[in-house]
Amino acid sequence: MNYRRPGDGRLDIAVSRRKANSPDKRKGVLLLNPGGPGGEGLALPTELAGEAIADNFDLIGFDPRGVGRSTPLHCDAVEQDPPRPTRPTDAQFAALAAAALQREQACQRAGGFMRPFVNTANTARDMDVIRAALDEKKINYLGFSYGTHLGAVYGTLFPGRLNRSVLDSSMHPDWLYYEQFKQQAVASRQNIEAWAAWVAERDNTYHLGDSLAQVMATLDAIGEQLAVKPVPSPGHPEDPPIDRDYFDRMLGYETVPRVVWALEAELVVEIRKAVGGTLSADAGKALAALAKATAPATVNGTYQAVICEADWPTDLNVYYEQMRIFRDRYPYGRGASATEPTECTFRSFTPPERITDLKRKGYPTGVVVQAEFDPATQYEGGPAMANRLNNDLISVSDEGTHSLYGRNACVTRKIDDYLINGVLPGAQAGCSGPPRPDVPADGATARSTPRPNRSLEERALELIEANQLDRRF
C-alpha cells in the first residue's frame, strides 16, 4: 500500500494478459490503461485484440489500485446529492458545497487508511511491479486520457524501464485537476459553436438561423422556454423531462462526434416543436439511445482520491465566482458543474508526496495524440505534454472524439508503425477526423436533399454501432 513503508500493508492488483498472436514477431509487452482516474483496464487487451499491435505484443491490462478486481477503495453511501445544474443560481451554491463536504466525509470514513496512497505515483510503481512479475526488462505503453498522465509519471520515475510510449488524448501537464475540469466546459462550448456554424450554413434545411449568432440565439431561446415549461419525456413516466439542464447537457455531449451533427440538428428541431406540447416517441427514443451511449462514466472512490493528490482551492468564493462565469459563458455539457466544489475542496488527508515533475530523460521519444475538439482533455493538453516530454505530436483536425487509437484510421496506422516498427510520425504530424454529415449547405445544390427514410431512433443506433460513440475513459 505504501512503498515508503512496506510493512503498512499490501494491496492486490488484478492483471490480464493476451499473448501476441504471432510469437515469432513478438516485440515484448504493451501495458494499457483506459484513463479515469480509476478506469478498469482488465478488458482492454480483448478490446484491442483486433488491432495490429495484438500480433506483435503481449497486451497487458490491469485494474489500478482501488478499482475493479484489485483491492477496492470504497466510499460510504450518502444521501442523494442535490441537483447539479449546468446553470446554478447563487442560492444553490451552498447546497452544492455542503454535498461535496458530505461526500468527502463519506469517503474518509470508508477508506481513510488507504486513500492517501491511491495516487498516480503509486499506480506507476504498481506498473513496475507488473513489469517485474512478467520478467520483462522494459515495457511499452499505450494510455488514454488520464492514462497519459500516468504514462508520463511512469517514464519519469522509471525511465530505464520504458521503451515506446503512446499518450492518446493527453491531459495538460499543468492542469491538475481543477483547471482540467473547467476546460471540459470550455471545450463543450467550442464543439457547439462549430456545430452551430455548420447548421447556419444549412438554414434552408433546419431553419435554426443563418449565422452562428442566430443559431446560438435560437438555442438560448429554446433553453429559456424549457426552463419555464419542460417537455415531458415520451418514455416512462419516471424519466426526467427535457428541461434546460437536459438541453444544455445534450448539446454539450452530442455535438462532439461530427457524424451525429445532422441527427442532432433534427432532434433540436423536434424539441423546438415540442415546447409547450409533447415530443414525438421516435425523437424520445433517439435521445435516450444517444444519452446512454455518451453519458460520462462513473467510478468509485479511486477517482476522488487520485484527483485529490493535487491541491485544490479551499476558499469557496473561488468556486462561486467561477460558477457565475461558467453558467453564462460555458453552460453546455458539464456547464458550471465543472467548476463547483468537489471532495478535494475539503480534502481530509495530506498527500504523502508531491505531484511528480514530469520529464523525459532516459527513455525513447514517444508519441502524443490529440483531437482539435477533444471534449475531455482539451487540445492544448496535447502540445503542452509533447513539449514537456519532447515527444512527437499527432494533431487530428476537425475531430471531437476522445481517445483515437483504433477509431481513427490515420492515427491507428501511425501508432501501429511507431509501436511495431519504431517509426516516429514526425514532430508535428497531422490526421483528419471523419467527414461531416453529407447535408449540402444552402446554395450548394439546386435540389433539396431527401431526408433519410429511417426513423430517428434507427439512425441513432446505427451511428452508435458504426462509430463507437461510447467514450473510453
C-alpha positions in Angstrom: 0.0 0.0 0.0 2.8 2.4 1.0 6.0 1.9 -0.9 7.9 4.0 1.6 6.7 1.8 4.5 6.1 -1.7 3.0 5.1 -3.0 6.5 2.0 -0.9 6.5 0.0 -3.4 4.4 -0.4 -4.9 0.9 -2.8 -4.5 -2.0 -3.8 -6.8 -4.7 -3.5 -5.8 -8.3 -5.5 -7.7 -10.9 -3.7 -8.2 -14.2 -4.7 -9.7 -17.6 -2.5 -10.8 -20.4 -3.3 -11.6 -24.1 -0.2 -13.2 -25.6 1.0 -12.0 -29.0 -0.8 -13.6 -31.9 2.5 -14.1 -33.8 5.1 -15.4 -31.3 7.8 -15.1 -33.9 7.1 -11.4 -34.3 6.8 -10.7 -30.6 8.4 -7.4 -29.5 7.6 -7.5 -25.8 4.7 -6.4 -23.7 2.4 -3.4 -24.1 0.8 -2.1 -20.9 -2.6 -0.5 -21.4 -4.6 2.0 -19.3 -8.0 3.4 -20.2 -7.9 6.5 -18.1 -10.3 7.7 -15.4 -8.7 8.1 -13.0 -9.9 4.8 -11.8 -10.9 3.2 -15.1 -10.9 -0.6 -15.1 -8.4 -2.0 -17.6 -8.6 -5.8 -17.5 -10.8 -5.9 -20.6 -8.5 -3.6 -22.8 -6.4 -6.5 -24.2 -9.6 -8.1 -25.5 -11.0 -4.8 -26.8 -7.8 -4.2 -28.8 -7.4 -7.8 -29.9 -8.3 -6.9 -33.5 -5.6 -4.3 -33.9 -2.2 -4.9 -35.5 -0.5 -4.5 -32.2 -2.0 -7.7 -31.0 0.2 -9.7 -33.4 3.4 -8.2 -32.0 2.9 -7.6 -28.3 1.6 -9.3 -25.3 -1.3 -7.0 -24.4 -1.3 -6.3 -20.7 -4.4 -4.9 -18.9 -4.8 -4.2 -15.2 -7.3 -2.7 -12.7 -5.4 0.1 -10.9 -5.3 0.1 -7.2 -8.7 0.9 -5.7 -10.9 -0.4 -8.6 -12.4 -3.5 -10.1 -10.8 -6.7 -9.1 -7.9 -5.0 -7.5 -8.2 -4.1 -3.8 -11.1 -1.7 -3.9 -11.4 1.8 -2.4 -14.9 2.4 -1.2 -16.8 5.5 -0.1 -19.8 5.2 2.2 -23.1 5.8 0.6 -24.5 9.3 1.1 -27.9 10.8 0.8 -28.8 11.7 -2.7 -26.9 14.7 -4.0 -28.8 17.9 -4.8 -29.2 18.6 -8.5 -26.0 19.7 -10.2 -27.4 22.0 -12.8 -25.4 23.5 -15.7 -26.6 27.0 -14.7 -26.9 27.0 -10.9 -28.3 30.0 -9.2 -26.4 31.7 -6.4 -28.9 30.3 -3.9 -27.8 26.7 -4.9 -24.1 27.3 -4.3 -24.2 26.5 -0.6 -26.0 23.2 -1.1 -23.5 22.1 -3.7 -20.6 22.8 -1.4 -22.3 21.0 1.5 -22.9 18.0 -0.7 -19.2 17.9 -1.7 -18.2 18.0 2.0 -20.6 15.2 2.8 -19.1 13.1 0.0 -15.6 13.7 1.3 -16.5 12.7 4.8 -18.2 9.5 3.5 -15.0 8.6 1.5 -12.8 9.3 4.5 -15.0 7.1 6.8 -14.9 4.1 4.5 -11.3 4.2 3.1 -9.4 6.8 5.0 -6.5 4.5 5.8 -5.9 3.7 2.1 -6.9 7.0 0.3 -3.6 8.8 0.7 -1.8 6.0 -1.1 -4.2 5.8 -4.1 -2.4 8.2 -6.4 -0.7 8.4 -9.7 2.9 7.8 -8.5 1.9 4.6 -6.6 -0.1 3.3 -9.6 3.1 3.9 -11.7 5.0 1.9 -9.1 2.4 -0.9 -9.3 3.1 -0.9 -13.1 6.7 -1.5 -12.4 5.8 -4.4 -10.1 3.7 -5.8 -13.0 6.8 -5.4 -15.3 8.9 -7.4 -12.8 6.2 -10.1 -12.4 6.2 -10.5 -16.2 10.1 -10.9 -16.1 10.4 -8.0 -18.6 13.4 -5.6 -18.6 11.2 -2.9 -20.2 7.6 -2.2 -21.0 5.9 -0.4 -23.9 2.9 1.7 -23.0 -0.4 2.9 -24.5 -2.5 5.1 -22.3 -5.7 7.1 -22.9 -7.0 10.3 -21.2 -5.8 10.3 -17.6 -3.7 7.3 -18.6 -1.5 9.8 -20.5 -0.5 11.4 -17.2 0.0 8.0 -15.6 2.3 7.0 -18.5 4.3 10.2 -18.2 4.7 9.7 -14.5 5.9 6.1 -15.1 8.5 7.3 -17.6 9.7 10.0 -15.1 10.0 7.5 -12.2 11.4 4.6 -14.2 13.0 5.9 -17.4 15.3 3.0 -17.9 12.3 0.6 -17.9 10.1 2.3 -20.6 10.6 1.7 -24.3 8.0 3.0 -26.7 5.1 5.1 -25.3 1.9 6.5 -26.7 -0.2 9.1 -24.9 -3.6 9.3 -26.6 -5.8 12.3 -25.7 -3.4 13.8 -23.3 -4.1 15.7 -20.1 -2.3 19.1 -19.8 0.7 18.6 -17.5 -0.1 21.9 -15.7 -3.9 21.5 -15.3 -4.1 19.0 -12.4 -7.0 18.9 -11.8 -9.4 21.8 -11.3 -8.3 23.6 -14.4 -8.7 20.4 -16.5 -12.3 20.1 -15.3 -13.0 23.7 -16.2 -11.6 23.3 -19.7 -14.1 20.5 -20.3 -16.9 23.0 -20.2 -14.9 25.4 -22.5 -14.4 22.5 -25.0 -18.2 21.8 -24.9 -18.8 25.4 -26.0 -16.2 25.1 -28.8 -17.9 22.0 -30.1 -21.3 23.6 -30.0 -20.2 26.7 -31.9 -18.5 24.5 -34.6 -21.8 22.6 -34.9 -23.9 25.8 -34.9 -21.7 27.3 -37.7 -22.4 24.1 -39.7 -26.1 24.3 -39.0 -26.2 28.0 -40.0 -24.9 27.1 -43.5 -28.0 24.8 -43.8 -30.7 27.1 -42.7 -32.9 26.0 -45.6 -32.8 22.5 -44.1 -33.1 23.1 -40.4 -34.4 26.7 -40.0 -32.5 27.4 -36.8 -30.7 30.5 -38.1 -28.4 31.5 -41.0 -25.4 32.6 -38.9 -23.6 31.3 -35.9 -25.0 34.1 -33.7 -28.6 33.4 -34.9 -28.3 29.6 -34.2 -26.9 30.3 -30.7 -29.7 32.7 -30.1 -32.2 30.1 -31.1 -30.7 27.6 -28.7 -30.8 30.1 -25.9 -34.5 30.8 -26.7 -35.3 27.1 -26.7 -33.5 26.7 -23.4 -35.3 29.6 -21.8 -38.7 28.1 -22.9 -37.7 24.7 -21.5 -36.7 26.3 -18.2 -40.2 27.7 -17.8 -42.1 24.6 -19.2 -40.1 21.4 -19.6 -41.2 18.9 -22.3 -42.4 15.7 -20.7 -40.4 12.6 -21.6 -42.3 10.4 -24.1 -40.9 7.3 -22.4 -41.6 6.1 -19.0 -43.4 8.5 -16.7 -40.5 8.4 -14.2 -38.0 9.5 -16.9 -36.7 13.1 -16.4 -38.4 15.8 -18.5 -36.5 17.7 -21.1 -35.7 20.9 -19.3 -33.0 23.5 -19.8 -30.4 21.5 -17.9 -31.1 18.4 -20.0 -30.9 20.5 -23.2 -27.5 22.0 -22.1 -26.1 18.6 -21.4 -27.5 17.1 -24.6 -25.9 19.8 -26.7 -22.6 19.5 -25.0 -22.2 15.8 -25.3 -23.8 15.1 -28.6 -22.2 17.7 -30.7 -18.8 16.1 -30.0 -18.7 13.4 -32.8 -19.2 15.1 -36.2 -21.1 12.1 -37.5 -24.0 12.9 -35.2 -24.4 16.6 -36.3 -27.2 16.1 -38.8 -29.2 13.9 -36.4 -28.5 16.4 -33.6 -29.9 19.2 -35.6 -33.1 17.3 -36.4 -33.5 16.5 -32.7 -33.2 20.1 -31.8 -35.9 20.9 -34.3 -38.1 18.2 -32.8 -37.5 19.6 -29.3 -38.3 23.1 -30.5 -41.6 22.0 -32.0 -42.4 20.1 -28.8 -42.1 23.1 -26.4 -45.5 23.6 -24.8 -46.6 20.2 -26.1 -45.3 16.6 -26.4 -42.1 15.2 -28.0 -42.6 12.5 -30.6 -41.9 9.0 -29.4 -39.3 8.5 -32.2 -37.3 11.6 -31.1 -37.5 10.5 -27.5 -36.1 7.0 -28.3 -33.3 8.6 -30.3 -32.4 10.9 -27.5 -32.4 8.1 -25.0 -30.1 6.0 -27.1 -27.6 8.8 -27.6 -27.7 9.7 -23.9 -27.0 6.2 -22.9 -24.0 5.9 -25.3 -22.4 9.2 -24.5 -23.0 9.6 -20.7 -19.9 10.1 -18.7 -18.5 7.1 -16.9 -18.9 6.7 -13.2 -16.2 5.4 -10.9 -15.7 4.5 -7.2 -13.7 6.3 -4.6 -10.5 5.9 -6.5 -11.4 8.8 -8.8 -11.8 11.2 -5.9 -8.7 10.0 -4.2 -6.5 10.5 -7.2 -7.7 13.9 -8.2 -7.1 15.0 -4.6 -3.4 14.3 -5.0 -3.2 17.9 -6.2 -4.1 20.9 -4.2 -7.5 22.5 -4.9 -8.7 25.9 -3.8 -10.1 25.9 -0.3 -11.9 29.2 -0.5 -15.5 28.6 -1.5 -15.7 32.0 -3.0 -13.2 31.0 -5.7 -15.7 28.3 -6.9 -18.7 30.5 -6.6 -17.1 33.1 -8.8 -16.1 30.5 -11.4 -19.7 29.1 -11.3 -21.1 32.5 -12.1 -18.8 32.9 -15.1 -19.3 29.4 -16.5 -23.1 29.4 -16.2 -23.1 32.4 -18.5 -20.2 31.6 -20.9 -19.9 27.8 -20.9 -23.2 26.3 -19.8 -23.1 23.3 -22.1 -22.1 19.7 -21.4 -21.0 19.8 -17.7 -21.5 23.5 -17.7 -21.0 25.3 -14.4 -20.9 21.9 -12.6 -17.3 21.6 -13.9 -16.3 24.4 -11.6 -18.2 23.6 -8.4 -16.5 22.4 -5.2 -15.5 18.8 -5.0 -14.4 16.4 -2.3 -10.9 17.8 -2.8 -12.0 21.3 -1.7 -12.4 19.7 1.8 -9.6 17.1 1.5 -9.2 15.3 4.8 -5.8 13.8 4.2 -2.4 15.1 3.4 -0.8 13.6 0.3 2.3 11.6 1.2 4.3 13.1 -1.7 4.3 16.0 -4.2 3.0 15.7 -7.7 5.6 14.2 -10.0 7.5 16.8 -12.0 7.2 15.3 -15.5 10.3 14.9 -17.7 11.7 12.5 -20.3 15.2 11.6 -19.6 16.5 8.2 -20.3 13.7 6.7 -22.5 13.0 6.9 -26.2 10.9 9.6 -27.9 7.2 8.8 -27.5 4.0 10.0 -29.3 1.2 12.2 -28.1 -2.2 12.2 -30.0 -4.7 15.0 -29.6 -8.0 15.9 -31.3 -8.8 19.5 -32.1 -12.1 19.5 -30.3 -11.4 16.9 -27.6 -14.2 17.3 -25.0 -12.5 15.7 -22.1 -8.8 16.7 -22.4 -8.8 19.9 -24.4 -6.5 20.2 -27.4 -4.0 22.4 -25.6 -3.1 19.5 -23.4 -1.5 17.6 -26.4 1.0 20.2 -27.5 1.8 21.0 -23.9 2.5 17.4 -23.0 4.5 16.8 -26.2 6.6 19.9 -25.4 7.2 18.9 -21.8 8.4 15.5 -22.8 9.9 16.4 -26.2 7.6 13.8 -27.8 6.2 13.8 -31.3 2.6 15.1 -31.7 -0.2 13.9 -33.9 -2.9 16.5 -34.2 -6.3 15.4 -35.5 -8.2 18.3 -37.2 -11.9 18.8 -37.0 -12.3 15.8 -34.6 -14.2 15.9 -31.3 -13.7 12.3 -30.3 -11.8 11.5 -27.1 -9.3 8.5 -27.5 -8.4 7.9 -31.1 -6.3 4.8 -31.4 -8.5 2.1 -33.0 -11.1 4.7 -34.0 -9.3 7.0 -36.4 -7.7 5.0 -39.3 -4.9 7.6 -39.9 -4.0 7.7 -36.2 -4.1 4.0 -35.9 -1.7 3.5 -38.9 0.8 6.0 -37.5 0.7 4.5 -34.0 1.0 0.9 -35.3 4.0 1.9 -37.4 5.6 3.5 -34.3 4.9 0.8 -31.8 5.6 -2.1 -34.1 8.3 -0.7 -36.4 9.8 2.1 -34.3 8.9 4.7 -37.0 8.1 8.1 -35.4 5.3 10.1 -37.1 7.3 13.3 -37.0 7.4 16.2 -34.5 4.2 17.8 -36.0 2.2 15.1 -37.7 -1.4 15.5 -38.7 -4.6 13.5 -39.4 -8.2 14.4 -40.1 -11.4 13.5 -38.4 -14.1 11.7 -40.3 -16.2 13.6 -42.8 -19.0 15.7 -41.6 -22.6 14.6 -42.5 -23.5 14.8 -46.2 -26.0 17.6 -45.9 -25.5 20.2 -48.6 -25.0 23.8 -47.5 -27.5 26.4 -48.6 -27.0 27.2 -52.3 -24.7 24.2 -52.8 -27.3 22.2 -54.8 -30.3 23.1 -56.9 -32.5 20.4 -55.3 -33.1 19.6 -51.7 -31.5 16.5 -50.3 -34.1 13.8 -49.5 -34.5 13.1 -45.8 -33.4 9.6 -44.7 -36.3 7.2 -44.6 -35.2 5.6 -41.4 -36.5 6.7 -38.0 -34.5 9.0 -35.7 -34.1 6.1 -33.3 -32.8 3.7 -36.1 -30.3 6.4 -37.2 -29.1 7.0 -33.7 -28.5 3.3 -33.1 -26.7 2.9 -36.4 -24.4 5.8 -35.6 -23.6 4.4 -32.2 -22.8 1.0 -33.6 -20.7 2.3 -36.5 -18.8 5.0 -34.7 -18.3 3.6 -31.1 -19.8 6.7 -29.5 -19.3 5.4 -26.1 -16.5 7.3 -24.5 -13.4 5.5 -23.5 -12.1 6.8 -20.1 
